[in-house]
Amino acid sequence: MSKSSRRLGAKAIAAIATPSLMFATGAAFAPLAAAQESEAPASEVVAPETPGDTSSEAPAEPPAETPAEETEAPSEETPADTDDNDSDADSSTPDTPAESTPSEDAPAEESEAPSEAPAETPAQPVEINRVPTITTSGPTSYPVGTNFDPIADLKPTANDPEDGDISQNIQVVSNNVNENSPGTYEVEFAVYDSFGNRASRFVTVTITGNGEENQAPSIKVNGPMSYPEGYDFSPIDLSVQATDPEDGDISDSLELLKNTVNPEVPGDYQVVYQATDSGGLTTKIFIPVTITPKKQINETPTITVNGPTTFPVGTPYSFDNLNATAYDPEDGDITDKIEQASSDVNPDEPGTYNVVLAVTDSDGARHETIVTVKYVPKMEKINAAPVIKGPEKVEIDQGADFSDPVEVLKAKAQDQEDGDITDEITVVSNDVDTDTPGNYRVVLKVTDSDGASTTKAVDVHVKPKDEAEDSSVNIFVAAVVNLHVGINFDDPVAVLHATASSAIDGNLTGSIKVVASDVNIEVAGTYHITLSVTASNGTKSEKTVEVVGQDKDDNGAPTKDEQQSDSSNDATAGHATQDKQQPAYRNLANTGASVIGIVVVGLALVGGGILLSRRRKQS
């Protein structure tokens, strides 16, 4: 039976079986029956297979730089190839008119219009179910003696638009391959979807003899061959594909022989792949890979406004008043490139305005910033009065030069708006007569630029030439002080009853300081302590006191030396008072036995007085 006879028989079977299946599923029979009578049935897809080409997708465009291929022949001699395979493939195409054979990519029923139904029977709506498709991915050429299996070797798959993958339903309708005899053969696959639509595919299979030449495979690079610095490169990115005239797609046999790419360093590198077909022929491809340096990213400059943005109405406007500066990470200071892109400022009207400043660096990066400028109504200025700083009263010597009172009085003038205006001080009145001792007054005045003025009166005392000012400072304390061992000596000035005064400052007792001391109040002995005081005019006075620490006798009374020392203390204090004509000060409180004796005598006197009073009453 010829190929045409087998195909016509298959069409007849399909024409008979399809209406029955459609009737069982409840589909309308009349339109489909009419469709079956057409020249190309909707349920049949017949597409010839060209050896070595099992994919319906177009290959990707080759890269701009074509890698070099190198073909290596096996050690054995390969028989010469013939053109029989191509001619057999052409002759295996079914003898079906072109318009009745749908392509693999477009379902046949979408290109065919069903036959028009008879006039007396109105056409009913029919749900159109698309037919499945069959593709193969295995090689179509095998050497003689191969144990050929149509399903395992040709790897057919079937897909249906409604049912999805139905490869498990593929059947081998016919297979006339004789793997022991070189020649061209044909295998037919068929599949039915759940709606009963049938698709078939004819595949031409070539059995090559031992004397035929095996053709070497070819390798194609589909991916890019140039990558930026730092890119995480992998040879897989090259998307290398290998095909063989006899074996078809043999990408699985690709072997990576070399990869010198360092993505961190710009430069030219090489990747080498090798593919081997089932006949032992190998092909190498040397792929040039380029790592390009990263392009320097130019950073945008910035603008900073340092000046005021609020002005009183009437102030002339210039963007220079904003005191803007510009900085660029690459160019540095580019303030001189700042320009005013736009401005709606009206300096004569109060309001808020926008000024757009722009700057462009040497690489063309441009930055703009919007500055808000405010014009506010003028406010009445409140002028603060100036201040004159100087003494309230001074003393000058008789005959002193008082021709420049401001200089003699050391007067200064300060104004809040004008600053230092000492030069503006004038003498309003001055009745000082330095030749005549007495009290006088000088009145100073200063006026600021806005007319505010201030006056200051200073009292001046003119001293006679023979009036000597006593500027001495005196410390009053006993020269020798006797103390009992163990007393509290935390405040030496108080314990020593020391006082100080000056004619200028008066009482300076509170300013007395201990500047030196070797006193150990816990151990009997002779020590020294130095007191010091300084007056406001800088006059300083110091005095050293001898401190005698003594133990008490067995009765608790002061020793003889202590009594003598106490008398010496009183005499010294009295002498100091007489010399300075100052009130008498007590230098040291009596302590120990002397205090107890006084108490006892006092109590005795009180007791005697009470007894005497009672006796008088009784008498």
Secondary structure, 3 states (H helix, E strand, C coil): CCHHHHHHHHHHHHHHHHHHHHHHCCCCHHHHHHHHCCCCCCCCCCCEEECCECCCCCCCCCCCCCCEEEEECCCCCCCCCCCHHHHHHHHCCCCCCHHHCCCCCCCHHHHCCCCCCCCCCCCCCCCCCCCCEEEECCCCEEECCCCCCHHHHHCEEEEECCCEECHHHCEEEEECCCCCCCEEEEEEEEEECCCCCEEEEEEEEEEECCCCCCCCCEEEECCCCEEECCCCCCHHHHCEEEEECCCEECHHHCEEEEECCCCCCCEEEEEEEEEECCCCCEEEEEEEEEEECCCCCCCCCEEEECCCCEEECCCCCCHHHHCEEEEECCCEECHHHCEEEEECCCCCCCEEEEEEEEEECCCCCEEEEEEEEEEECCCCCCCCCCEEECCCEEEEECCCCCCCHHHHHCCEEEECCCEECHHHCEEEEECCCCCCCEEEEEEEEEECCCCCEEEEEEEEEEECCCCCCCCCEEEECCCEEEEECCCCCCCHHHHCCCEEEECCCEECHHHCEEEEECCCCCCCEEEEEEEEEECCCCCEEEEEEEEEEECCCCCCCCCHHHHHHHHHHHHHHHHHHHHHCCCCCCCCCCCCHHHHHHHHHHHHHHHHHHHHHHHHHHC
